[in-house]
């Protein structure tokens, strides 16, 4: 597991999420731990190293 810190695209607070390094490419939705709004995460790992990360807001 890998802890990654980033800014929520809804409330702009810095949050962290645990990312699974054993899965090369991941795209899923997770709620912000502060404002509870959904965030679409797109994550790519290569040999356990984070290669790409994006966190986009999802309109409700």
RACOR-V346819 format. One record per residue. N is the residue number from 0. RES is the residue in three letters. PSI is psi in whole degrees, 0 to 359 (999 if undefined). OMEGA is omega in whole degrees, -180 to 180 (* if undefined). NEAR is the number of other ideal C-beta (glycine too) atoms within 8 Angstrom. Layout:
N&RES&PSI&OMEGA&NEAR / N&RES&PSI&OMEGA&NEAR
This chain:
0&UNK&153&-175&6 / 1&UNK&124&178&10 / 2&UNK&125&-178&8 / 3&UNK&130&179&10 / 4&UNK&137&179&6 / 5&UNK&171&-179&10 / 6&UNK&129&178&8 / 7&UNK&132&179&15 / 8&UNK&355&178&8 / 9&UNK&303&-174&9 / 10&UNK&352&177&8 / 11&UNK&12&176&6 / 12&UNK&150&175&9 / 13&UNK&128&179&7 / 14&UNK&169&176&11 / 15&UNK&153&176&8 / 16&UNK&148&175&9 / 17&UNK&127&-179&8 / 18&UNK&142&-178&12 / 19&UNK&109&-178&8 / 20&UNK&348&-178&9 / 21&UNK&350&178&3 / 22&UNK&118&-173&7 / 23&UNK&312&-178&5 / 24&UNK&128&-179&7 / 25&UNK&139&174&10 / 26&UNK&117&-176&7 / 27&UNK&173&-179&6 / 28&UNK&133&180&8 / 29&UNK&144&178&8 / 30&UNK&144&175&8 / 31&UNK&136&-179&14 / 32&UNK&348&-179&5 / 33&UNK&305&-175&8 / 34&UNK&352&177&8 / 35&UNK&11&176&6 / 36&UNK&150&-177&12 / 37&UNK&141&179&10 / 38&UNK&130&175&15 / 39&UNK&117&-180&11 / 40&UNK&137&176&13 / 41&UNK&114&-170&10 / 42&UNK&138&176&11 / 43&UNK&129&175&11 / 44&UNK&149&173&14 / 45&UNK&120&-177&7 / 46&UNK&41&178&4 / 47&UNK&2&-179&6 / 48&UNK&135&179&6 / 49&UNK&119&-178&11 / 50&UNK&324&-179&6 / 51&UNK&144&179&7 / 52&UNK&132&171&10 / 53&UNK&146&179&6 / 54&UNK&110&-176&10 / 55&UNK&144&177&8 / 56&UNK&151&175&9 / 57&UNK&122&-180&9 / 58&UNK&138&-179&3 / 59&UNK&999&*&4
